[in-house]
Amino acid sequence: MRKAVGVLEIAKLANVSLGTVDRALHNRGRVGPATRQRILGIAQQIGYKPNLAARALSIGPNAFPVAVCVPREIHYYFDQLRDGISLEGKHFEYLGLKLNYVSTERLGMGEKRAVQAILEQRPKALIITPGDPQLLTPLINEAEKRNIRVVCVATDAPQSRRSAVVTLNAEVAGGVAADLLGRLGSSESQVAVVTGMLQTEDHRRNVGAFTKVFEQACPHGKVAEVIEDHENEDEAYGKCSRLLQENSSITGIYVTTANCLPVCRAITTLNLSHRVQVVASDLFLEMMPYFDMGVVAASIYGRPFAQGRVAVRVIVDSIINGGTLRPKYYVAPQVVTRSSMHLFRETQTLRAKHREAPH
């Protein structure tokens, strides 16, 4: 009853029909932008809050499928992203939300085939991590044309008509990493960057920001090489080993993806832990020995668990509550050091799993 009175009051104040109010509140179209903004403004002024349970009943049971296309590897990072999506999804199961996972093996691999299969399922929304945005842009546009709202997470397809992106601010992360490595080395330091694929939007932006800020923070230094490892541990290890053997001036390596372990192994195998420090982007228990040895100086952590939760939340708010999706939702990075590593859920969760594992 309270909801009905609220809607009636909004209709009277806006001088429109109840149907117009309903369409404006739930973003169902056929309402001009100016009229919708006036109705939403009035709703906010009078403190109107929709009854989500009633809204869920109106769209019917199991009427809210959301497809999730997230890579399986590299598992440390994408496991956390998937956990955030799953946990937040459970909070909205009573609304009919059902998450359907169509995973790819690795970022940029098998994405086209996976999204084509998803389009045939006709979900309400799609959460996707686009590794090859150029390849996926036509499919994302087709999804939006079919009224499937696409939310990119962890990286972006900026030329597509996706509804929103939830991601780390790559420019901020790259800049912070450059500041750190610039301060850790000498004024003539040479550093390298290990990234996944420069065709991936966030990798490209991250590397660009790092290079720009490092040149400012360390004007006599140099970004000696940018290595693409294609999210492959063997490739990262081999390329880093070659670089370190060929260039004895390298004092720091920034790893922009969740693939720091092979980089650390290359440094320690070559007995260079006294000279070369890593600024990472991931966080998991297996990194702790490298923190202890001083190989990993810090991690500019992208908080994938939080990104996953936000992605689900904005979809629910848009479809169920009629909220307006912003084009970009940035998650602030966190600087993790040896002394603060134990505070994060990623290391606590893995510790618990290790304690429970049979010996």
N, C-alpha and C positions, 0 to 999 in steps of 0.2 A: 504494500500500500504506500509506503514511504517513497518508493521509487516512482510509482505512478504520479503522486502529487508533485514530485520533483520535475518530471517530464512535462506535466501540464503547466507548471509555473514557468518553465523555460519557454514553452510554446507561446504562452500569453505575453511574456516579456519581449520575446523576439518577433511577435506578431506573425507567426508561421504555424503550419499544421503540425500535428503530432508526428505524422509520417516524415516530415522534413526534419524534425528534431531527431527522430530515431536514425534516419540515414546519416545525418551530420555527426551524431555521437559515435556511430559505429562505422563511419567511413565507407558507406555503401554506394557512394557516387550519386549522381543526379542532384547534387547540391552545389551551387556556385561557391567558389573559394571565399568570397566576402561574406556570404550568408553563413557558411560553415564556421568561419572564424568568429562571427558575431555570436552564434549559438554556443560555441565552445567557451567563449569569454563569459557569457551569462552563466553557463553551467559552473564555471570555476568560481564566479562571484558568489553564487548562492550555495556553494559547497556541495554540489550534486556529486554523488558517487554511485556508479552503476552497481547493480547486484550481479556479481560475477556468476553465482550459482544459477540464477534465473537465466542469465545470458547463455550459460552452458546448456541448459535444458532446451533453449530455443533453437540451438544449432544441432541438437540431437546427440545421442551417444556415439562415441568413436568417430566423431565428425571433424577431428582436428589432427590429422596425421601430419607429421613434420619429418621430412627426410634429412638425414645427416650423412654428408660425404666428407669424411676426415681420413687422412692417411693412417695406416697402422705404424709405419716407421717414420721418423725415429721415435721409438716407443716411449722414451722418458718424457718427451715433450707432449706428444699427441695423446698419450694415455691420460695425462693431466687435463688436457683440453676436453677429451671425451668424458672424463669423470665429472667435470664441471657441467657439461651439457646434460649428462644423465641425472645428476643430483637435482639440478634445477627442474628438469623435466618431471621428476617424481612429484614435485610440489604442485604441479598443474594437471595431474592425471585425472582428478575429479572433474575437470573441465572437458574431458574427452581427449586430452593431448596424448598422442602416441608417437614415440620416436622410432623411426625405421632407419637402421644403419645400412648404408651401402658404401663400404670402405674401399679405398684403394691401397695398394701395397706400399707405395711411397709417393711423396709429394711430386706431382707432375706426371705420374705414371697411371695410365688407365682411366684418367678423369673423364675423357669424352664419352667412353662407353658407359661409365657409371652414371653420368648425368642423363644420357639418353634413356637409360633404363628407368631413372627416377621420373622423367617427364611422362612416361607411360603410366606410372602409378598415380599421377595427378594429386600430389600432396597439397596441403594448404600452404606450406612454406618449405624452403630448402636452406639448410645451413651447410656451407661449403668452404673448404680451404683451397682456393685456386692456385695451383702451382704454375700452370701455363695459362695466364689470363687471356692471351691472344686467341688461343684455341677455344677457350670456354666462353668467350664473350657472346658469340651467336647463340649458344645454348642457354646462357643466362637470360639473354634478351627474349628468347622464345618462352622461357619459363615465366617471366614477368608478363609477357603477352597473354599467357594462359591464366593469369591472375595467381600464379605461384610466387609468393614473395621470397626473394632470395636475399639472405644475409651472409655475406662473406665474413669469415672469422680467421684471425691469425695472419692473413694476407688478403690482398684485394685484387679485384678486376675493375680498375677505375674507369675504363672506357665502356664498360657495360652499363645496362640500365638496372643494375641490382638495386634493391631497396635501401640497403645499409651495409656498412662494414663495421665490425668490432675488432679492433686490433691494437697492438702496442704502437705508440707514436715512434715510428722508426727513426725519424730525424732526431728526436730527443735521445733515444737509446744510443744511436751512433755517435752523437755529440758527447754524451757522458763517457762512453768508452774511450773516445779520442782524448778527452781531458785527462782521464786516468792514466792512459799509457804515455801521454805527453809528460806528465809529472813524474811517472815512475822511472823514465829513462833520462838520458842526457839531452842537451839541446841539439845534438846531432844524431839522435836515435833513428834507426831504421826499423820499421815495423811491417807486418804483413796482415792481411785480412783473409780469413777463411769463411766463405759463404756457401750457400747451397747452389742456387742458379740465379744469375743476374736477370733472367727473363721473369723471375718471380718478383712481383712489385715491391714487397716489403724488403726483400734482400737488396734490390737495386737502390732503394731509397736509403736504407741503412748504411750501405757501403759509401754512397755519395756523401751523406752527412758526416760519416767518420773521416773520410779523406779531407773534406773541407775544414772541419774543426781541427784535425791534427796539424794541418799546415799552419793554422793560426796559433795553436798551442805550442807547437815545436817548429818554429820557422826555419831552422837549419836541419830539421829532420826530414824523413822521407817515408812515404808508403811505398815500399819496394815492390810488392806484388799483391795482387788480389787473386786468390785461388778459389775456383768453383769445384766443390767436391760432390755435387749432385746428391747430397744427403747419404753418401756411401762411406762407411767407415774405412774400408780398405783404400779407397781413393784418397781420402783425407790423410791417412797415415803415410801413404807413398809420396804424395805431393809435398807434404810438410817435411818429410825426411830429406827429400831432394833439395828443397829450398834451404834448409838449415845447413846441409853439407856444402852447398854452393855459395852461400852468403853468410859469412861469419859475423857480419855487422848487425844481424837481426837481434833485437833485444825484446821485442814484444809481438804477440799475435792476438788479434781480435777475432773471435769465433762468433759469427752472427747467428748461427743456427745451433740446434741441439746436438752437436756433434763434436764436443770438445775432448772426449776421451781419447780418440786416436791422435789428436794433436798433442795432448799431454804425454801419451806413450812415446811419440816420436821424440819429444824433448828429453824425456828421461832416458830412453834407449841410447841417445847420443851423448848422455852425460852433460846436458846443457841447462839443467835446472838452476844452476847458480847464475845464469846469464839471461835466460829467456823467460818472460812471464806472460801469462795468458789472461786476457779478460774474456770471460765466457758469456753466454746468453741463457744457459739452462741451469737446472738445479736438481740434483738427485744424490743419493747416498754414496754412490761409487765415486763421486767427485771429492769426497772428504780427504783421502790420502794426498791428493794433489793440492788441496788447500793447505794441509799440514806441512807439505814439503815446500810451500811457497811458490809452486809452479802456477797455480791459479791465484791471481791477486784478488779478483772480484768477479762477480757475475752481474750483468745488467739484465735482471730477470724479467721476462715478459709476462709472467703470471697467466699461463694458459688456462688454469682452472677458473680464474675470474673471468677470462674472456668467454669461455664456454657458457658460464652462468648468465652473463650479460646478453649473449646472443639469443638464448631461449627467452629471457625476460622481455626483450624488446619485441620479439615475435608475438608472444602472448598478449602483451599490452596493445599491440597493433590490431591483431585479429579479434581478440575477445573484447577488449576495452575500447577499441576504436581510436587508440592513440596514434599520433603522427610520428612516423619513423624519421629520425634525423639521418642524413647521409652518412655521418661518421660518428662512431663512439670510440674514443681513445681510452685505453687502459694505461695508467702511468707505470713505467718500469720501476723496479725496486733494486737498489744496489745491495748485493749480498756479499758479505765477507766471511772469513773463517769464524769470527766471533759471533756472527748473527745467523749462521747457516742453520743451527739447530732449532730456530724459532719457526721455521716454515713447515707447512703441512706436508710438503713433498718428502722431506727427509724424515719427518715423524711417521708418516704412513709407511714408508719403506722399512724403517726400523721395526715397526710393529709386525710387518710381514716376515722379516728375517727372524724375529723372536718366535713367531708361530710356526715357522717351517720346521719339519722333522730333521733331526741330525743323525 
